[in-house]
Amino acid sequence: AQAVAAAVGCPGESLHQSISCKRVLMMAIPTESATMPKVFEQQSLGFGAEAYNTPDGVCQQLELPQRPIVAAPGGQDDRLLGTASLGAVGGVERTTGTPLPAVAQALQASAAAARATASQGAAQTLQAPIRTMPVSLPGRQFHPRPAGTVTAGTYTATPSHEQQTGSLAAETPLLSQTGVRQQGGALPPNEVVVRYKRSWSIQEALDQHSTLCRQKEILSKIGANRVRVRRSQLQFAQLEVEDALERARRCTPQEAADAAKTQALAARVRRATQDLALSARLRRVDETVVRQDLQTAEEEIEKSRLEMKVMKQAIDDKSLTVATDEPNPVLPPFGEGREYLYCTNCRVGGHGQRFCEYLLKRPEWRVYPYQKWFEDEHHKWYHCPLGKRLVDFADESHFSRIAMYIKGRIWLEDKTKMWHLVPHLMPDTYVIEDLKWRDGREPPPDEECGVYPWFVKEADRNWGTSVAVCQKASQCMSLAKPGALYVVQQHIKDPLCMDDGRKCHIKFYVLLCGMEDAVTWKLYTFKDGYLSISPNKWSPDDLAKDTQVTIIRTERITGWSHWPRVYPKCKAGVAEVIRRGVGQGKLEGRPGKRQFEILSSDFIVDKNDNVWLFEFNMSPVLKDPQDSPLVHDGDMITAALEIVVPRENGTGPGDWDFVGEFIGQRPALDKKPATAMAVRESGAQADGSAAAPDPGQIPEQATVPAA
């Protein structure tokens, strides 16, 4: 107080008695800063010198040491995240230039957002007047310059509030000026931003554990700073109340007789007590929040710690054997004499990770980590279970006791092959290959085709992304491109539409299982399904794609009045497809392994209740409860896995309807592949598991890393 009084040029006692003295002292905490700006520097979040005006227009500077507002000193808090005190640039570590882990970048982004929030809150705080009561000096009076009014020109003095109402000015309490009432005091958020997420490899687990531990350290420091700030605010609020009460006790009878002065004094006391209650409440709330966040962070760390422990136990399990290239391996019965079963997400794509997540809901299933397998000529890495072990389920068929891709699935996925398999179930289908009609078979002349539109669709693509619509058959060839393969079909006659005239088609789900004996197949169909409905009323003359092509699942089919009559016909049509595929040897078994696939078939119905098959969709759209709580396929997936991997006290087949059992041909024994690339090529060409978005696209060359 004496130092500030000397700088202003007034007695220390007079300055100390003023409530504004505490504001000055709060800001006048020395730091390393040597130079002082003459006005507020909001960009640096620091307090500089305050400019005061005298009645004669002479501006005097009150020099105060700068007090920067920083969340934490130095850059050591963020070092392991690859960032200095202001954060890394673009997710790159400043010292080494290496990219940060994704979880570390997420935490870093949250820290940057917290700094931005703190900067914005501090800037808003600095815009409030620091002082509203003038300092009493002998012979002259100073008035604080309001924040945000500094200009290049001169500043004229204004009468103070005290000059208007006397010595009992209704001063705004300090906590209101410093933003306690707005956004909790404009403090940066303190929350857990990185949550535990299942890891599929050892390195992922280690990185995640390190990040979660570092997050707790940072949260503990941020929390300690928040609590310290709240306690300081509470202490200042207590001083505000003491000063207000002391001023009230010094009130003279003459002052009390003045209604305006009495109201101003009462308002000051009221505001001070309100801010005291608010600061006390904010302190309690922040202390509780900090404890809860630290507890949550510790819980996330414990999940990661348990995951690494379980992963180590899986690696040490001696019951797992190395996968061999034998075409007819001799394997023990599935799960016999073992306490745990293991699944590996080899990052192939499709529904592999989804099936792993559902299997891991069972207590007997554990994660087995993956490793790099080989790299192809396009520098794409393929993965396999650690140590190339044969696990119970993996999306890489060669290393899995249960394969999630049917061998020979191309006969169901390729629309041109489907036509040769069951031509009587599909509309007349024509094929354009490299701008020529295959086998010379082309549609009839336009005058014989009627008024229904024609569809030209690429044979190897789904989801309606490559469908073109034209009015006449003679226009189809003009829509084709050189070197491409297309399927051409005319719209069925008299389609069965919704009651309001909109076109619809059926999404019919199928579960096909091949058993370990390589000859037995079991077929199931799901009693529920979906209708894909056009947004527009259907007309054969409307060639708009939204009108003619239905893609998105719109609603459940159980409420459709025609479904009880149509379901048996759809089931019979799928059964005929599988019967022919198995009987002709198109669908092949895997000796010693179980295989399954959930797929969907698209049917459209005419007004005579005839069902027409258009295509099978391998790896169809499936939604999980956490992603789509209202409409999802969780029950269907759970019940399907109960059929594929039955267990005691399971939930059973659910709405899956057993259609029949089919006996096929025993597959011929293949020669042993020589390389890892050959192993994957042989499996991928048969089941299409090379990549989920485009199964069957196999790299031509690859390099296999050392074991």
VEXLO-758662 format. One record per residue (C-alpha): residue in three letters; x negated, y negated, z. Coordinates in steps of 0.2 Angstrom, whole numbers, plus 5000, padded with zeros to 4 digits. Example, Ala and Ser with C-alpha at 12.3 -4.5 7.8 and 13.67 -1.06 7.14 Angstrom:
2
ALA493850225039 SER493250055036 
//
This chain:
707
ALA500050005000 GLN498649885004 ALA497749924987 VAL499349884977 ALA499649734988 ALA497949664984 ALA498249694965 VAL499949594966 GLY499249464977 CYS500449474992 PRO500349535010 GLY500449725012 GLU501849725025 SER502949625013 LEU502649744999 HIS502849895010 GLN504549845016 SER505249844999 ILE506049994992 SER505149964975 CYS503449994984 LYS503850184984 ARG504150184966 VAL502450104963 LEU501550224975 MET502450374967 MET501650314950 ALA499950254957 ILE499150424960 PRO497350424953 THR496850544939 GLU495450574927 SER496050434916 ALA494850284915 THR495650164903 MET497350094905 PRO498650034893 LYS499549874896 VAL501349944892 PHE502150114894 GLU501450254883 GLN502950364881 GLN502050474868 SER500750524881 LEU502050544895 GLY500950434906 PHE501250284917 GLY500250124913 ALA500249944918 GLU501949854921 ALA502149684915 TYR502949554926 ASN503549384922 THR503349224933 PRO504649094933 ASP503448974923 GLY503349104909 VAL501549164913 CYS501449354911 GLN500449444925 GLN499849624924 LEU500049744938 GLU498649874934 LEU499050044940 PRO497950204937 GLN498750314924 ARG499750464930 PRO500050584915 ILE501450704917 VAL500850884913 ALA501551054916 ALA499951124921 PRO498151064921 GLY496951134908 GLY497151264895 GLN496851424905 ASP498651464907 ASP498851504889 ARG497251574884 LEU497751754883 LEU499151694871 GLY497851624860 THR498351444863 ALA497651284872 SER498651174883 LEU499551104868 GLY499851274860 ALA499151364845 VAL499551314828 GLY500551424817 GLY500451574828 VAL498551584826 GLU497251594840 ARG496251434841 THR494551504845 THR494551664834 GLY495751624821 THR496651794823 PRO498551804822 LEU499451824838 PRO500551974842 ALA502451954839 VAL502851954857 ALA501451834861 GLN502051714847 ALA503851724854 LEU503251674871 GLN502151534864 ALA503651464854 SER504651464870 ALA503251374879 ALA503151244865 ALA505051224866 ALA504851194885 ARG503551064882 ALA504650974869 THR506050974881 ALA504950904895 SER504350774883 GLN506050724878 GLY506650724896 ALA505150614902 ALA505350494888 GLN507150474893 THR506650454911 LEU505350314906 GLN506750214898 ALA507550174914 PRO507050024924 ILE505650064936 ARG506149914947 THR507649814950 MET507149724966 PRO505849584964 VAL504349584975 SER504349434987 LEU502849334984 PRO502349164993 GLY502849014982 ARG503449124967 GLN504449264961 PHE504149404949 HIS505349504939 PRO505049674931 ARG505149684912 PRO506449814908 ALA505749974899 GLY505949974880 THR505949784878 VAL504149764875 THR503949664859 ALA502549564850 GLY503249394855 THR503449314872 TYR504549374886 THR505749254895 ALA506149274913 THR507949324918 PRO508849294935 SER508749454946 HIS510249534954 GLU509649484971 GLN509749304966 GLN511549334961 THR512149424977 GLY510849384990 SER509649504999 LEU510949644998 ALA510649704980 ALA511649854975 GLU510049934969 THR510150094959 PRO509350244969 LEU507750314963 LEU508350484959 SER509650414948 GLN508350324939 THR507150474937 GLY508450584928 VAL508950704942 ARG510750694937 GLN510350734919 GLN509850904914 GLY509250954931 GLY507950814932 ALA507350844914 LEU506250984920 PRO505651114907 PRO506551274907 ASN505951424917 GLU506651584910 VAL506151754905 VAL505951744886 VAL505051914882 ARG506052064887 TYR505552244887 LYS505852334870 ARG505552514866 SER503852554859 TRP503452684846 SER501552684847 ILE500252674860 GLN499552504854 GLU501352434854 ALA501552494872 LEU499952414878 ASP500152254869 GLN501952234876 HIS501352274894 SER499952144893 THR501152014887 LEU502452054900 CYS501152044914 ARG500451874907 GLN502251814906 LYS502551844925 GLU500951744929 ILE501451594918 LEU503251604926 SER502551604943 LYS501451444940 ILE502951354931 GLY504051404946 ALA502851344959 ASN502751174950 ARG504651164948 VAL504951194967 ARG503551074971 VAL504450934961 ARG506050974969 ARG505350954986 SER504550794981 GLN506250734975 LEU507050784991 GLN505750685001 PHE506050534991 ALA507950544992 GLN507750555011 LEU506650395011 GLU508050315000 VAL509350355013 GLU508250295028 ASP507950135019 ALA509850105015 LEU510350145033 GLU508950035040 ARG509549895029 ALA511349925034 ARG510749915053 ARG509849745049 CYS511449675042 THR511949505050 PRO513749455055 GLN513649325041 GLU513149445028 ALA514449575034 ALA515749435032 ASP515349425013 ALA516449555005 ALA515349564989 LYS513749594999 THR514649725010 GLN515249824995 ALA513549814987 LEU512749885003 ALA514050025005 ALA513850064986 ARG511950084989 VAL512150195005 ARG513450304995 ARG512350324980 ALA510850364991 THR511750495001 GLN512450574985 ASP510750584978 LEU510050664994 ALA511450794993 LEU511050824974 SER509150844977 ALA509450964991 ARG510551064980 LEU509451064965 ARG507951124977 ARG508951274983 VAL509551314965 ASP507851304958 GLU507051414972 THR508451544969 VAL508151534950 VAL506251554952 ARG506451704963 GLN507751784951 ASP506651754936 LEU505051824944 GLN506151974949 THR506752004932 ALA504951984925 GLU504352114937 GLU505752234932 GLU505252214913 ILE503452254918 GLU504052404927 LYS505052474912 SER503452454902 ARG502452534915 LEU503652684915 GLU503652694896 MET501752714896 LYS501752844909 VAL503052944900 MET502152924883 LYS500552994891 GLN501553144898 ALA502153174880 ILE500353164873 ASP499753294886 ASP501253414882 LYS500353574876 SER501953644869 LEU501853544853 THR500853624839 VAL500053544824 ALA501153534808 THR500553654795 ASP500653654776 GLU501353834776 PRO502953844765 ASN503753974776 PRO503153934794 VAL503554044809 LEU504253934822 PRO504953984839 PRO506853944842 PHE507253764844 GLY506853694861 GLU506653874869 GLY505653864885 ARG505353674885 GLU505853544897 TYR505753404885 LEU506153374867 TYR505253234857 CYS505653114843 THR504553004833 ASN504952844823 CYS503752854808 ARG504352694801 VAL505052774786 GLY506652674787 GLY508452724784 HIS509252784799 GLY507752864807 GLN507552744821 ARG509452744824 PHE509452924826 CYS507952924838 GLU508852794849 TYR510452904850 LEU509453054854 LEU508452964868 LYS510052934877 ARG509953114882 PRO508953144897 GLU507953284889 TRP507253184875 ARG505653074875 VAL504652964863 TYR503153044855 PRO502052904848 TYR501552884830 GLN499852854821 LYS499252804804 TRP499352944792 PHE498652884775 GLU498652724764 ASP499252724746 GLU498452624732 HIS499652484735 HIS498852474753 LYS500452534761 TRP500252634777 TYR501152794780 HIS501352864798 CYS501553024807 PRO501653094825 LEU500053064835 GLY498853214831 LYS499953264817 ARG501053364828 LEU502653444824 VAL503953364834 ASP505753404836 PHE506453254826 ALA505553124815 ASP506053024800 GLU504453104791 SER505153274786 HIS503553364785 PHE503253334804 SER505053364810 ARG505953524816 ILE507553434811 ALA507453344794 MET508553194791 TYR508553214772 ILE509353354763 LYS508253444750 GLY508953414733 ARG509953264738 ILE509553184721 TRP511053284714 LEU512253194726 GLU511453024724 ASP511153014705 LYS512852974697 THR512353054680 LYS511953224689 MET513553214699 TRP514553204682 HIS513753364676 LEU514153444693 VAL515953404695 PRO516653314680 HIS518453354684 LEU518353254700 MET517653094692 PRO518352974679 ASP517653004661 THR515852954663 TYR514652894649 VAL512752864650 ILE511752724642 GLU509852764642 ASP508652644634 LEU510052554624 LYS510752724617 TRP512152834622 ARG511552994629 ASP511853144619 GLY512753044607 ARG514253034618 GLU515052864618 PRO516752794623 PRO518252804611 PRO518752654600 ASP519452494609 GLU521152524602 GLU521252694610 CYS520652644628 GLY522152534634 VAL522052374644 TYR521052434659 PRO519352354661 TRP517652444660 PHE516152454672 VAL514352464668 LYS513252514683 GLU511452554685 ALA511252734689 ASP509952724703 ARG510752574713 ASN512152564725 TRP513152434734 GLY513952364719 THR512452244716 SER512152304698 VAL513952324692 ALA514552224677 VAL516352214671 CYS516952194654 GLN518652204645 LYS518252324631 ALA517152484628 SER516252404613 GLN515552264625 CYS514652384637 MET513052414627 SER512852224626 LEU512652224645 ALA511252354646 LYS509352314646 PRO507952414638 GLY507252554648 ALA508652564660 LEU509952694664 TYR511752654666 VAL513352744670 VAL514952684661 GLN516652714667 GLN518452644663 HIS519552594677 ILE520852724682 LYS522552704677 ASP523952644689 PRO522752624705 LEU523652634722 CYS523452454729 MET523852384746 ASP525652324749 ASP525052144744 GLY524352204728 ARG522552204732 LYS521352344726 CYS520552454738 HIS519452614739 ILE519052734752 LYS517452754762 PHE517452944766 TYR516053004778 VAL515253174777 LEU514053274788 LEU513053414779 CYS511953524789 GLY510653654782 MET510253794795 GLU508453874798 ASP508854024788 ALA508753914772 VAL510353984765 THR511753934777 TRP512553764775 LYS513953694785 LEU515053544780 TYR516053424791 THR517153274786 PHE517553134797 LYS519453104800 ASP519252924802 GLY518552804788 TYR518652634781 LEU519552544767 SER518552424756 ILE519852294750 SER519752164737 PRO520051984743 ASN521151954727 LYS522752024720 TRP522252154707 SER522652134688 PRO521852224674 ASP521552054665 ASP520651984679 LEU518752024676 ALA518151934692 LYS516952044701 ASP517852004718 THR519452074711 GLN518752234702 VAL517352284713 THR517652324731 ILE516052344742 ILE516252284760 ARG517152394773 THR518652294777 GLU519652394790 ARG519952564798 ILE520852684787 THR521852774801 GLY523252634800 TRP523452664781 SER525152744778 HIS524452854763 TRP523052924773 PRO523853084780 ARG524253134762 VAL522553074755 TYR521353144768 PRO521553334763 LYS521253294745 CYS519653194749 LYS519053334760 ALA519453464746 GLY518453364733 VAL516953344744 ALA516953534748 GLU517053574729 VAL515453464726 ILE514453554740 ARG515053724735 ARG514453694718 GLY512853614723 VAL512453754735 GLY512953894723 GLN511953824709 GLY510353804720 LYS510353614718 LEU510353594737 GLU508953694744 GLY508553754762 ARG507053724772 PRO506353894780 GLY506153874798 LYS506853694799 ARG508553624801 GLN509153484790 PHE510653364790 GLU511253204782 ILE512653084786 LEU513253014769 SER514852934762 SER515852964747 ASP516852834737 PHE518652884732 ILE520052784724 VAL521852844723 ASP523152814710 LYS524952804712 ASN525252984709 ASP524053024725 ASN522653094714 VAL520953054721 TRP519453014710 LEU517653024716 PHE516552894710 GLU514852924720 PHE513952974735 ASN513052844746 MET511552924754 SER511052824770 PRO512652724771 VAL512952574781 LEU513152624800 LYS513452494814 ASP512952514832 PRO514052454847 GLN512752324852 ASP512752254835 SER514652264831 PRO515552284848 LEU517352284840 VAL517052394824 HIS515552514825 ASP515152694821 GLY514352744838 ASP515652884841 MET515352954824 ILE513452954825 THR513453034843 ALA514653164838 ALA513653214822 LEU512053234833 GLU513053344845 ILE513353454830 VAL511653454823 VAL510753464840 PRO512053554852 ARG511853554870 GLU512653614886 ASN514053494893 GLY513953394877 THR515353284871 GLY515753394856 PRO516153364838 GLY517353224841 ASP518353174825 TRP517153284814 ASP518253404805 PHE517353574800 VAL517753604782 GLY516753764779 GLU515153864778 PHE514253894761 ILE512954024757 GLY511653974745 GLN510054044736 ARG508454074746 PRO507253944740 ALA505654004731 LEU504053984741 ASP502953844735 LYS501053844735 LYS500253764749 PRO499853574746 ALA498053524746 THR498153344752 ALA499153234764 MET499753144748 ALA500353304740 VAL501253354756 ARG502253194756 GLU502553194737 SER503253374738 GLY504353324752 ALA504853164746 GLN505253224728 ALA506453354736 ASP507253244749 GLY506953064744 SER506153024761 ALA504752914753 ALA505552754758 ALA507352724764 PRO507752574753 ASP507252674737 PRO507052854741 GLY506052954728 GLN504852814723 ILE503152904727 PRO501452824727 GLU500352894714 GLN498752894724 ALA498252884742 THR496752884754 VAL496852984770 PRO495952904785 ALA494853004796 ALA495653104810 
//
